Amino acid sequence: MVDLHPEWVLDLGAGTCSGVIGLANEFPDGHIIALDFAAPMLIAGKHKMQGNPNVSQLCADAAALPLGNQSIDMIFSNLVLHHCPNPGAALAEARRTLRFPGLLTFTMLGQDSFIELRNAWAAVDNFSHIAHFMDMHHVGDALIQAGFAEPVVDVEFLTVTYDALPKLMADLRGVGSINATDNRNRDLTGRRSWRHLADAYERYRNENDRLPVTLEIIYGLAWCGENRSGVRTPDGAVEFAVDDLKLRSGRRSSGT
């Protein structure tokens, strides 16, 4: 249970601002910033602000936040970090903007997401069609490297089913999922390739005559730790004074 009364809350990757409604209800006295890289998404969600003077929108890159150092008390990010070309840079920016002891809470897709679609495409050609998603343990490492304290990460596997492959592909396009991998096919995908993809995916059809889609959801939270002056040793390790490593009063440390 986290007892937090933030003055400034950042919805990092707000999209059409669905999460903003929940944040505004949870923190009625806080100022909510809905930030997204895609201006059309923010425009589409503008009506959800419902004239709330404590909610504002900002179009910006998660890896280059136009916010001051230590200006935010809490950052909420739902299924966004895996879209960032460099998640580590986004985490570093989140750490920079958080006040002590600010909180980052997020969800993101893990490495086994869309494994059926990935395998089906592998039977069609040698191009990369699905983005690389981070392993849960690497997410914990990235949080520590970005300067966060007491990171906690967990994972859950969900299965969504479809009656036909075109509906799955339409949903992926609808949420803004695009293939930006370096080894992607730069040309149009022909009908023959689509037919082979559909045939390859059919082997996953289950006993209920549905096509499954696996989603690995990584849940994480981390606190903005105090800035500590460590000393790097010749072997690359960083040493801190023992007093710097004491737990803050009222909260125990949880690790990855």
Secondary structure, 3 states (H helix, E strand, C coil): CCCCCCCEEEEECCCCCHHHHHHHHHCCCCEEEEEECCHHHHHHCHHHHCCCCCEEEEECCCCCCCCCCCCEEEEEEECCHHHCCCHHHHHHHHHHHEEEEEEEEEEEECCCCCHHHHHHHHCCCCCCCCCCCCCHHHHHHHHHHCCEEEEEEEEEEEEEEECCHHHHHHHHHHCCCCCCCCCCCCCCCCHHHHHHHHHHHHCCCCCCCCEEEEEEEEEEEEEECCCCCCEECCCCCEECCHHHHCCCCCCCCCCC
